[in-house]
Amino acid sequence: MKIHTVEYVGTLVDPSAPFPDALPQVAFAGRSNVGKSSLINTILNRTRKKIAHVSATPGKTQALNFFRVNDEFLLVDLPGFGFAKVPMEVKGGWKALVEGYLARPDGPKAVVHLLDVRRDPTPEDVQMLEYLAKLGVPALLVLTKVDKFSKSRKINRVRELVKEFGLDPEQVVPFSSKTGEGRELLLGALSDLLAQVESPEGA
């Protein structure tokens, strides 16, 4: 997949509100400070004019932000979760927003879940992947900040997480916003997922 055009098309704070476009959606999720904004800017080639705000304050995104990519699909930036300094009532609002959105029949066709390769999965990470499996929404697990690891350590980490979450190796993508590693692999995986949406099995 080559990125030609990217356009911000809307923000939702109500999971039941109409979507800004009827294109298929791919949502990006992960803990606060996992590197989600940096990853989105990297895969969309937005190094100068950033579309996803990179914040020094974790937990800042509190809405669903929609970006139209190539007039082919909507990239949906979900609120980061798990930041300790956020009040419990705010955390509850985020949970209701994200779960309500993910459960919509016209919701995302796939979710890219980010995990910092240096950290162990949290209960929230596990719950997210279990929830997606329950809904039948395909998931990709992207390991961010892999430039911090040696090649052998990175390979071992991928194997550990494949086993822990019961994933196929093709569902795990090592990624670095700093070096660009994994960008083409992730874009290729997104292309495959979107192709499955366009040509459902048995169609």
HELIX and SHEET records of a PDB file:
HELIX    1   1 LYS A   36  ILE A   43  1                                   8    
HELIX    2   2 MET A   88  LEU A  102  1                                  15    
HELIX    3   3 PRO A  123  LEU A  135  1                                  13    
HELIX    4   4 VAL A  146  LYS A  148  5                                   3    
HELIX    5   5 LYS A  151  PHE A  165  1                                  15    
HELIX    6   6 PRO A  169  GLN A  171  5                                   3    
HELIX    7   7 ARG A  183  GLU A  198  1                                  16    
SHEET    1   A 7 VAL A   6  LEU A  12  0                                        
SHEET    2   A 7 LEU A  64  VAL A  69 -1                                        
SHEET    3   A 7 PHE A  73  ASP A  77 -1                                        
SHEET    4   A 7 GLN A  25  GLY A  30  1                                        
SHEET    5   A 7 ALA A 110  ASP A 116  1                                        
SHEET    6   A 7 ALA A 139  THR A 144  1                                        
SHEET    7   A 7 VAL A 172  PRO A 174  1                                        
END                                                                             
